[in-house]
Amino acid sequence: MSNTCNDCGCSQGELHETFCTKERCPFCLGQLVSCGCISKVLSLSPAEQQALDEYIDDEKEPLLSVNERWVKALNQKGRVAF
């Protein structure tokens, strides 16, 4: 195992950069970018789910606030270090 993440470059024991493809989900321990917990944990509205599924611009609503809520939920649960 490498001492640094080959995606975001964090060191062992540090948190990955937000939304790093190698980060583990603290809710299911699966790969965060593909686990699907975001929909369940945040109880996304149909419009939010559609924006997430289609990955419409994340610098605009509704994904902007979805991502902010998701980061808050991840931090509250306790993000998984590398």
N, C-alpha and C positions, 0 to 999 in steps of 0.2 A: 504494500500500500504506500502511495506517495505521501510526502509530508505536506503537500499543497494540493488544493483542488485544481484539477486540470481545466475547469471551466471558469471559475471566478478568481482563482489564485489565493483564496484564503488559506491560512495555515491550520494545521491540525489543532483542534480544540477551539478554533474561532468560528463565528457564525459566517455562513455563506453570504455573499451579496444578495440583496433582495431579489427573489425570483431566479436565482441560479438554477440551472437545469439539474444539478447534482444534489440539491437540497432535499432532505427528507421531510415529509409532512409530520408535524407533531401529533396529529390526530390519528392517523392510520399507519404511520411510518413507511408509507409508500413514497414514490417519487413525487414531490410536491407539484411539479408542473403538470402532472397527468393523473393525479389520484382522484379528483372529483369531489374532495371534501369541501371545497369552497362553496359549492351549491347547497350542500346540506347544512353546513355550519352557519352560513349567512342567510339561509332561507331566501334565496334570490327570487325576485319577481320574474314573471315571464319575459318582460323587456330586458331585464338585467341578464337573464340566462341566455337570451338570444344574442345579446351583445357579446357575452363571454364566448358562446359557441362560434360566433362568426368573427370573433376577436376584432371588433370594430375599435377604432382609435382609442387607446387607453389614456390619452391626454384629454379626453372629452367625456362628458357624461353619456351613459351611465357607468362606463368602466372606470373612470377616474375615482368615483366614490366607492365602487365595488373594491378596487385594489386597496384603497385606504382602509376600508373596513376589514379586508382580509389580512393586511399587515398587522392591524391592531389585534385581531383574533389570534394570529400566529404568535405575536409577542406575548399576549396574555396566557396562552397555553404553554408557551416555552419552546422557542425554536430549537431545532436539533443542530448542534455544532458539528463541524467536519471532523 
